[in-house]
Amino acid sequence: MLYAIIAIDRPDSLQARLGARPAHLTRLQALQDEGRLVLAGPHPAIDSPDPGEAGFTGSLVVAEFIDLEAAEAWAAADPYQAAGVYREVTVKPFKQVFP
């Protein structure tokens, strides 16, 4: 089943985000290589694809997991969590309708 992992960043976490980004992307690439990743990306803090120092307000990952517990465990092990980037993470089932 698909699950949405919706994360909200802590204020002033841009430097921590940038430091943990390579490890974060490695985990997403593994999901992609396994054919389980639907989409992933950050939410810019301003209306721009490159927000610069304004940074980001969070992230969204939609991916396939065996069950909710597996999705929650994957989200809990995210390098952004360990780096203190995320203030809050919600994991919930997702039903893709389009495309």
PyMOL commands that set and color helices and strands:
alter all, ss='L'
color gray80, all
select helices_A, chain A and resi 14-33+52-54+68-76+79-82
alter helices_A, ss='H'
color red, helices_A
select strands_A, chain A and resi 2-9+37-44+56-64+86-94
alter strands_A, ss='S'
color yellow, strands_A
deselect
rebuild
show_as cartoon
